[in-house]
């Protein structure tokens, strides 16, 4: 089983829309229940899927999530100051 890093882009009802970190044009939609209903939009997760494409494990990447949020806020500040 291979694990990949995903960003939670949004929730649509009971579904979580994930973007692959290496190529955000690749979208994966899974049940929020498979994530344990524990995460928020913008969170970065390392997810392993089994051979049947079911979630095998999920790890919250706190440092990467916090850095990505900080980077986005800094970019917004720069844009506002133009």
N, C-alpha and C positions, 0 to 999 in steps of 0.2 A: 504494500500500500504506500502511496506517495502522498506526502503532505505538501500543501501549498499555503501561501499567505493570501488572505482575502480581506477586503474592506467591506463592511456592511454599508452599502449605498443607501438603502431605504427599506422600509417595511411596507408591504402591500397586504393589508389584512393580516392573515396568519402566516404570510410568507416573508422570508428575508431575501432580499436581492443582494447578491455578493458580486464584487468586482475583483478579479484576479489582480494582485499587486503588480506582477511583472508585465501584464498587458491588460489594462483596464477596459479594453474592448470585449474581453471575454467575461460573460455574465453567467452566473450560476444562481438558480433559484431553489431554495430549500425551505422546508417548514421551520418556522421560528421555534417550534417545539423541539426540533432536532438540535437546536442551539441551547436548549434549556430555558428559553425566555429570559436570559440573563444579560443580554448585551444591548448596546445602543447604536444608532446610526453613527457612522464614522469610526467605530471600533475596528481595530485590526486584529485578525485572528489567524492562527495557524490551524488548519483543518485537515484531518486525514479522512479519506473516504475509503470504504471497503470495496471489494470487487463488484459489489452490487450497487455502488454509488450511494451507499448510506453512510451517514456520519459515524466515524469510528472514534474520533477524539477531537476535542477543541481546546486550544490554548489561547488565552487572552494575552496579547502582546502589549502590555501596559506602556513600556518605554517608547515603542514605535508609535503607539496611538497618541501619547502625549506629545511627542515630537511633531507628528503630522498636524495635530491641532494647533500647536504653537506656530508652526510654519505657515499655516493657513491664516492665522490671526495676523502675523507679521505682514503677509502679503496684502491683506485687507487694509491694514494701517497705511502701507505705502500707497495703495490705490486711492485712499481717502485724502491723502496729503498732496496729491497731484493737482 
